[in-house]
């Protein structure tokens, strides 16, 4: 079997059918080219009934695994352990693929095989609940296949697990899994897997539609859970040290977490509560890890808006950070 599509499901009855419909290419599914593994992560709404309807229509092709609620990472790991495909695709149950994506994905898998790639990375879009495109994102800036050692700046690309096709052996040979009950599970996992890839293939097609809805991690009003970024940073940096890759990738890791911890997590908290102590906690944690970050060549070449935010955050000018971020939201129509 060529591909296993893993769909973690938790209380998404209003979105699940659209997700599953986007994953069904009748001819390919019928001949066993791929399978869909839906992991019901303790849903309490009608999601399990919807899954049963699809499983009945596609017996043996769509499989359901039922688990007590353990979070996104746990559900993905459950599906991963059941998967039989050479390749893996993770799709969240409130998201969906663009029409006609699956035949193109199989073409990309053939190209990845010829290139002896272990990961194929594609583009994605953010959409609203009406299906309108809010923003488009490039999965990788490179055009040709590459290795991480030759293009370490790939660590600055979106860390999403869902806009990538992964060889299953990356997980089985390394034992790498998504962390349980932890925010930012993609950031905790993807950089580890990159160390074990022989080749990465960019595919500049936007196949994944990432729904922006209330309650998602990017829109959540829970400031406290942003402190989990500290644990994620620990996990990734410790892993690079264990693999003997800390020195080789220190500058890239420093800039990667400058973006994710110092800028993004701090401003996310600031938008919720500009007086929160958590933004200071995140800032100070980053600075303690990388006290020389301002000497990093990637920081020196960072966009002006990043350096402006850095200056405000470094000096604890939280009111100005809040004003700047609110203005930015208004300009984007949010």
N, C-alpha and C positions, 0 to 999 in steps of 0.2 A: 504493500500500500504506500502510495506516494505522500499523502498528507493527512494529518490529524488536526482538525479545528477544535479548539478547546474553548468552551463558553461557560464561564462561571455565572451562575444565576442566583440573584437574591432580590426578591420582591420587586421585580420589574415587569409585572403582568401587562402594563400599558405599552411596553416597548418590545417585548420578547418576540412576538410574532413577526414584526418587521425585521428584527435581527435575524431570526432563523430563515425567513423567506430569502433574505439576501445571501444566505449561505448555501442555498439549494440550487445546484445546477443539475437537473434531472439525469442527463446522460452520464455525466461523470460520477454522480453519486450512485446511480444504479449499477455501473460496472465495477464498483469497488475501488475507484481511483482515490477516494478519500472517505473519511468518516467524520462525523460530528459527535463530539463528546460533550454533553451538557451536564454540568455539575450543579445540582440543586443544593445550594448552600444554606439549607434550613429555612427556605422561604415560608412565609406565613400567609401570603396572598394567593392568588390563583395561578402563580407561575408553574407549579408542579402539574396542574391539570393541562395547561397549554403544552408543556413538554410531552406529556403522555399522548396527546393528540398527534404530535409530529412523530413521535416514536412509533405509534401504531401505523402511521402512513408509510414510514420508511423503516421497517423492522430490520435490525442488523446494521443499518447505515447511520441512524441516529441513536445513540445510546445515552442513557441517563444514569448518573451516579448520584446517590442521595447521601449527604453528609450533614451532621449537625453544623450549625453556623460557626464558621471558623475564619471568615474574612476572605478577601480576594486572593491573597497569596496562597492560603490553604486550599481553596477551591482549584486554583490553577495547578497546584502540585498534585492534587488528586487526579485531575484529568491527565496530567503529564505521565503519571505512573500507569494509567490505563491505556495510553496511546500506543498505536501500532504503526503509525506512519513514519516514513523516513524524515519528514519535515513536520514542523509544528507551526500553527498560526493561532494566536490568542485573540479572541474577539469578546469584548465586554457586552453583556446582554442588553444594554440600552443603546449600543452603537450598531453600525451596520456597514456592509460593504457596498460600493457603488454598483449599479447595474452592469452586468457583463464582466465583473472583476475576476471571477474564478477561472474562466478559460485563459485570461491573461496571466493570472498567477501561475497556472501550470506551465505556460510558456516561459515565465521567469524562472521557475524551478528547473526546467530543462537547461536554460542558460546558466543558472548557478551550478548545475552539475558539470557542464562543459568547462566552466571557469574554476572548478574544484573549490567553490565557495562554501562556507559554512553558515553564512548569514546573507540574506537579501533584504535590503532596506528600501522601503518605498515611501511615497509622500502621503499626506493626509489632510483632511479639512475639518474645521470645526463647523457644526451646523446647529441651528436652533430647532425647536420642536416642530416647526413647519417645514423643515428641510432646507431652509435658506442657508447658504454658505456665509459664515461670519468671518472666516479667515482661512488662509491656505498656508501650509507648512511644507518645507522641503526636508525630507528625511536625511539627506546627505548632500553636501555641496559638490562632491566629486562626481565625475562622469564615468570613469572607468573603475574596474575592480582594483582593490588595494588591500594592503595588510595594515594592521594597526601600527606596527612599528614604523611604517613608512608614512603614515598619515595619522599621527597621534591626536590631531585636532578633531578627529571623529568623536572624541570624548566630549566635545562641545555641542554635538548634534542632539536632537531630542532623544531622551532615554526611554521613550515609550516602548514597551514590549510588543504592543499591538500593531505597530507599523513595520514589523519585521517578520520574515520567514526564517525560522531557526532549524538547523539540523538537530534532530532529537538527541544525537550522540553527544552534543555539547553538554547536555544535562546529565545523560546517563554515565558518561565517562568521568565527569568532574564531580558529580554529586551535588552540583549547585542547584539550589531551589529558591523559590520566592520566600521571603520571611512571612511568618504568620502574624496576623493582626497588627500590622505596621503600615502606616502611611508611607508613601514614596517607595513602594516595593519595587517598582521598575528601576529606580535609581540605585537601589540596593543590590540589584541583580545584573542588569545589563553590562555595567563596566567590568564585572567579574568574568562574564562569558566572553567579552571581547578579547581577553588575554589568551583565550584558547582557540580563537578562530584562525584558520589558516588564511582565509581570504574573505573579503566582504564585497558584495556586489550591489552597487546602487541601481535602483530601478525608478526612473522618474515618471511614475504614474501615481495619481492620487486615488488609491483604492479604499481607503478607510475613512468613514464618516464618524467623527467623535462628537457625540451629542452633548451640548452644553445645557445642563438643566440644574434646577435647584437641588441641593443635597449632594452634588458631586464634590469630590475632594477639592477641585479648583475653585468651587463657589461656596464651600462650607464656611459657616461663621464660627467654627470651633478654633479659636486661637491656640488653645493649649496643645492641641495635637501637632502643631508645627514643631514642638520641641522634639518630636520623633525624628526630625531631620538630623539631630545630633547623633542618635543611635545609628542612623543610616550612614552618616559620614564615618563613624567609627568602623562600621562593617567593611566599607569599601577600602578605606586607607589601610586597615589591618590586613585585608586580603592581599593588597598589592605588596605590602611588606613581607607577608608569608611567602608570596610567589617570587620574591627577590626582584620586584619591578618598581619599588618605591622610588629609587634614584632616577631610573630611566624616565618615569612619567610624573615626577613631582611637580614640575611647572604646569603641566596640563591638569593634573588633579587639583592643584591649588586654584586654578582659574575656573575649573568646572564647579567647585564648591563655592567659589566666590559668587558665581551666578546663582547657584541653587540655595545656598544657605545665607550668605551675606546679603544678597540683593532680593531674591524672590521670596524666601521665607520671611525675612524681616518686613518687607513691604506688604506681604499678605496679612501679617499680624497687625501692622500699622493701619491698614485699611479698616480692620475690625475694631481696633482700639488703639489710638495713637498714644495712649498713656500706659500701655501694657509693658510690664517688666520683661515679657518674653522676647520682645524685639532686642532688648539689650543683652539678654542671655544668649541669643543666637549670634549677635554681632561679636560678643566677647569670646564665645566658643571658637568662632572662625579665626579671629585675630590671634588667639592663643595657639592655634594649630599652625598658622602661617603668619608669623609676626612680620615677615619681610614681603608680604604679598604685593605691596606697592612697587617693589622692584621687579616683579615678574614681567617679562616682556609682553605677555598677553594682556596684562592689566594696562601697561603703558599704551598698548594699541587698541584698547577697548573703546567702544563708541562713547561719544561725549555724554550721552544721557546716563550711561552706566557710571562714568566718573563723577558726574554731578550728584547722582544718588549716593555714591560711595562717600563723597565729601560730607553730605548731610547726615548720613547714617553714622559715619565715624565720629562726628562731633555731637551726635545725639540731638540733632535738630529735628525732632519728631513731628512737630507741627508743620514744618516746611515739607517734610517727606509726605505727610498726609495730604497737604494741599496739592502737591505735585502729582501724586497718584490719583487723587480725585479728578483733577483737571484732565489727566490722561484718559481716565475712564469716560468722562463726558465727551472728549474728542472722538473716542471710539464708539460712542453711542450706547454705552452700557448703563 
